[in-house]
Amino acid sequence: MSRRRRALSIAVTAALVAAAAVGIAVGAAHSGGSGQSGGALRAPAQNRPGTVLLVPGYGGSTGSLDWLASQIRATGRTALVVHLPGAGTGSLVTDAALLNSAVTSAIANGAPSVDIIGYSAGGVVALIWARRDDGYERARRIITLGSPFHGTSLAAAAQAFVPGACPIACQQLIPGSSLLTSLDVSNPAGLPRWLSLWTTDDQVVNPPDSARLPGAIDVPVQSVCPSASISHSQLPTNPDVAAIVLQALSAAPLRPPTSADCH
């Protein structure tokens, strides 16, 4: 590389780093220091439920979420399943931008706020959105089902042994990935009210407690419904999970589920 081209390359790299730093600072200004206990931002009224948006997991399949959405609609709520672009294996950041558009549309159409349900990687999409798009002010509640906030060893194994089988969303779910690190998962500041449900039988999100999210109500389903045997793929359609989700979506204050909430 010539001296001139090398200098130009360094200048461009420096500009990109500076732009990224500005973006991080702006994101911190929106989310940092608010938390669930209050602060500069104002959370939506908890007794005024709005539209429910459901975000599918890796691969983008909506079948199981369509069933859960129908259960929510039966209670009189508006529930919409977000359809991910392509094969649902592209960047989770792009998916979060699509979720942001759905949130903006719901509020523009009169919803006082939104409730978001993220299944599997869809929960990570919800976290990206909450961190970067003023989720604290626009989401009344977020419920996630078996979401690998700390990554999953399954993605790491795919990347290590069959790299071609680990597209960008898979790479982003590798423990310690740059995306997960940027989300500051261990920091509860700025999160909306959040319920993270997961199953101890999960063999896709490994370890299953990767679904733990500081600042959220963390609940392995078996801790309140001991007889439940639930695989990762069964989370959106399991009757116990559905019963807990419906209770969490109500106008009552969000609380940890109990055995009385099981189906």
N, C-alpha and C positions, 0 to 999 in steps of 0.2 A: 504494500500500500504506500502511495506517495506521501510526502510530508503534508501536503495540502489536504489530501483526503483524510489522513489521520487526524488532522486538526478539526476538520469538519465533523468527523465521526464523534470526536470527544465533545464538541460543542452540542451536537444533537443529543447525545446521551445525557449531558448535563441538563439540557432543557427538559428532557423527559423525566429525569429524576426530580427536578424542581416542580414540574407539573403534578407529579404523583404526590409530592409532599404537600402541595396546596390542597389536593383532593382529600388527603388524609386529614389535614387540619380542618377542612370544612366539615367532613364527616364527624370528627370529634366534637366540633362546635354544636352539631345537631343532636348528638346522642349522649355525649359525656355529661355527667353530673345531674341528669334528670332522675333516672331510676324510677322504681315503682313507688317510692315514698314522696315524690314530688320534686319541685325544683322549678327551673325556668319554663319548662314545657308543661302543657296541660293535657292530661289523659282524657279520652272520651268518657261521657257519662256511662257508668256501668249498668244502669237500669234501663238503657235505651238500646236494645240490640239492633244491629243493622244487617247488611248483606253478609252472607257467609261465602267465602271463597275457598275452594279446595284445590290444593296443589299436588299433583301426582309425583311419584318417585322416579328413580332412574329408569329410563326406557319410555316414560311418558304414558304408560297404559292407564286408562281412566275407568275401566270396568268396575273395579271394587269401589272407587270413589263415587261413581255414579250411583251405586247402591246406597252408600252412606248419605249422599246428597238427597236421595229420595226420602230417607228417614227424617232428615232435617226439614225438608219441605212439608212433610206430614204434620209437623208442629206449627205450620203457618209461616215459617221463615223463608226468605229468598236464599237459595243456595245455588252457586254456579261453580262448575268444575273448570279450572284453567287448563287449556290445552297447550302443551309445550311444543315448540317448533321442531320440525324434523323428526328424528327418531328418539328425541328426549334424552340424548346423550351428549348434547353440546354443553357449552359453558353454563354453569349454574348462575353466573352473573347475568348472562343474557336472559335466563329464565326469571331472575329477580326483576329485571326491567319490564318483562311481560307482566309479571304480577303487579308491579307498580301501575302499569296502564290499566289493569283490571280494577285496582283500588281506586284510582282517579275517576274512572268511569262510574263505579258504583256510587261514590260520594257525589259526583256531578249529577247523578240521577236521583238524588234525594236521600241516600242512606246517611244517617248521622255518623256512622263509622263502619268499620268492617270487623268481622271475626274471620280469622284465617286458620284453616286446618292443613297442615303439611304432613304428607305421608313420606317416610323414608327420606330420600334426598330432597324431597319437597319441603321438609322441615328446615334443611340447611338453606334452601332458597328463601324461606320465610325469614330466617335469621339475617341473611344478606340484606333483604329488603328492609327489615326493621332497623338494622344498623345504618343503612345508607339513605333511606327515604322517609325519615321522620315517622317511623312506625309507632313510636310512643304516642304521638298525637292523633294518629289515624286508625290504629287497630285497638278495638276495645279489648280483645283477647286473642291469643294465638294458642292453638292446640297442635302438638306434634305427636306423630305416631312412629315409634321406632326410627328416630332420626339420628344419623351418625355425626353428631356435632364435633366429635373428636376423631372422626374418620373410622375406617373399618379395615382390618387386616386383609379382608378379601380383595379390596382394591389394590393394596400393596402387593399381594401375591399375583394378581393379574398382571400388574405392570412389570413385575420381576420375571415371571415365567412366560407370559404371552403378551408382550407389549402391544401388539396389534389389536388385542382384545380389550384394551384399556383406553378408550377415547377420553376426551378432555374432562367430562364430568367424573369419570372414574378416577382420573389422575387427581382431580380436586378433592376427592374423598380419601386419598391416602393420608394416614395419620402424619401430621406435621407439614402438610402441603402449604404452599404460600397462601392459598386462599383461606384455609382454616386458621392459619396463624394471623392473618390480617383481620379476622373477625373478632379477635380477642375474646374467645369463648369463655374464658374464666372470669371475665368482668361482667357483673350483672347490671351495671349502670346503663340506663337508657332503654331497657327492655320493656315492652308492654306486659300486661299481666299474662302469664304463660303457664300452660300445663303440658308437661312432657310425659307421655305414656309410652311404655315399652314393655317387651316381654322377655322374660328370662330364657325362653325357648328359642330366641333369635339366633339363627345361624348365618344370617346375611350381614347384619351389623355385629361385628365381632371385635371386641367384647360387647355384649348387649348394653352394658352401662355406659357406652359411648353416647347414649341418648341423654345422659345427665347434663343439665344446663344450669349453672349457678344463677340464682335469681328466679328460677322457675319452680313450680311445684313438680317435683320429680316423683313419678309413681310407676314402679314395675306392676303390671296388672295383677300378677300373682300375689302381691302384698295385700290386696283388698279382695281379690277373687281367687282364693287358694287353689280351687279345683280347675282353674282355667288352663288349658293346654293350647297355646297359640303360637303358630309359626309367624315369621316376618310377614309373609304374603297374606296371612289371615287377619292381620290387625285391622284393616278398614271394615271388614265384614263380620268380625266377631261380635256376638250379641252383648257380651259384657263390655267390650270397648265402646260399642255404639251407645249403650245406656250411660256410660260415664261421660262420653262426649256430649250427649244431649243435655245432661245435667249441667255440664260446664258451660254450655251455650245459653243457658237460661238467663233471665234478668236478675237472678239472685247473685250475691257476691261470689266470686270464684273462690273455691275452697278445695282442700284435699279430698278426694273421693273416699268413701267408706264402703264396707261390705253391703250396706243398704242400697248402694248405687248399682250393684251388679245386676245383670239381667235375671 
